[in-house]
Amino acid sequence: MPVGYFSLILHAHLPFVRHPEYPEFLEEDWLYEAITEVYLPLLFIFQNLHESGAKPRLAMNISPSLCEMLADKLLETRYTRHLENLLELSKKELDRVSRREPQFFDVVKMYVDNLGASLKLWNDKYQRNLLNGFRELQEEGVLEIITCGATHGFLPLISTPEARRAQIEIAVANYKKHFGRQPRGIWLPECAYESGLEDLLKDAGIEYFIGDSHALLYGEPRPRYGVHAPVMCPNGVAVFARDVETSQQVWSAEVGYPGNAVYREFYRDVGWDLPLDYLKPHLHKDAARRHLGLKYHRISGRSVPVDKKQPYLPKLASIKALEDASDFVGKRIWQAHKLRKTFEGHPPLITSPYDAELFGHWWFEGPQFLDFLFRELYFRRNEVRTVSPGDFLDAGFLIQIQQPSASSWGENGYYKVWLNEGNSWMYPYTHDAERRMTELANKFNEPNELENRTLNQMARELLLAESSDWAFQIYQGTTVQYSSNRFKSHIHRFNLLAAQLEKGEINKELLTEIENRDNIFQEIDYQIYKS
């Protein structure tokens, strides 16, 4: 038996953004950037680790809304165009910098190589659907893929048990569609928990959920092993909570690894640096400047102004990623020995949940860090062994029964990020729609085809309105207008369809247009909302 166990859990989620009504749409770039910088690199690294015998083992949530986007043909086509455009620009840049700015040659060559490899993986290996790659890694024993709320709805702020149940049951059905099996675990959206949610999870066949450290530390009774062992809700659903120390090492802007001076600077991008006429062939048709993903500078220091950043050196950054991964593993081994001694021989579990988008998007070297991390952990597996939460449950350790506390992984551990003076106006609308959805689901027991389509589309609009991303982005002050408009548009379409249904005057042409636009969850059945 090792001294302790380590469970890395990645949360891959993006809100459902798909705008077929426009030939190009800025917010769709969120998905394209994540595929290029996060999902493709992670797939490549995990597959290489597995094939080299390093045997990585981790859990990964791929949210239902992200699954639906990754499987969408329109978005697949648009992403292919995006990637080809970026590769074309990087090749053009390689010629330019070799003649005029040789200090950037190494970083541009890195982009040419990486983007070329990404395009080959995208087209040839994964056939333009990355779910094929993630599913393969699960079948090979590398990943334990878990689910999330259907549209990442903040469950404690959803007003009816039927609407909460729908977020969970629809997520499970969608997981089965994409991965061909029942999910064992769920990442509660925003790790937000309140008493009673575990009953909905158990009814859906979920064995465990990921929560925040506050859930266990303030639960009743006090957890014997703190956050370094799961607890079991009275109904038998297990809870795995975040280890604060590992979160700080990676997340913290002050002491975390990603802030090192040699790592790539996120905020300086060629989309703002290069002449507009030169960039125009690679921008959207409106020729508006935007981040393109080619960034040539390193952080250089926290006090260094953006316009004074030094050139990025890929080899230097890779060496630092190796050093940081070794440091991280060394600290986990020390932590495991200390905890095991404190726990009088009981092996601790160090649970480290992170947003997947941290690794590659916000922290460009993050995928390399994980590569080095798993190689080092495999070498030191007799001291700290990598497991998924499901593996730990299967190991047969006695688990303490506890009633967790209401909590989230937002600021200060409660709900204020998603319910505050800036976004509280949203909830009366969703609560009204949640009640109305159940009333109409109960009323229409034997709908005709058009009524059935309308009720299913109402369910989609409600789910999309419930996404916690809109309230989060409003609180953060990022894309406030887009988030507000998206929320309002889904509520508007829900109410429009509900009114037509109640009057018996369904506009078939309008319904078809809405179905084509908001086409998430084709398998949906509105009857999940019946009371």
Secondary structure, 3 states (H helix, E strand, C coil): CCCEEEEEEEEECCCCCCCCCCCCCHHHHHHHHHHHHHHHHHHHHHHHHHHCCCCCCEEEEECHHHHHHHCCHHHHHHHHHHHHHHHHHHHHHHHHHHHHCHHHHHHHHHHHHHHHHHHHHHHHHCCCCCHHHHHHHHHCCCEEEEEECCCCECHHHCCCHHHHHHHHHHHHHHHHHHHCCCCCEEECHHHCECCCHHHHHHHCCCCEEEECHHHHHCCECCCCCCCCCCEECCCCCEEEECCHHHHHHHHCCCCCHHHCCCCECCCCCHHHHCCHHHHHHHCCCCCCCCCCCCCCEECCCCCCCHHHCCECCHHHHHHHHHHHHHHHHHHHHHHHHHHHHHCCCCCCEEEEEEEHHHECCCECCHHHHHHHHHHHHHHCCCCEEECCHHHHHHCCCCCEECECCCECCCHHHCCCCCCCCCCHHHHHHHHHHHHHHHHHHHHCCCCCHHHHHHHHHHHHHHHHHCEHHHHHHHHHCCCHHHHHHHHHHHHHHHHHHHHHHHHCCCCHHHHHHHHHHCCCCCCCCHHHHCC
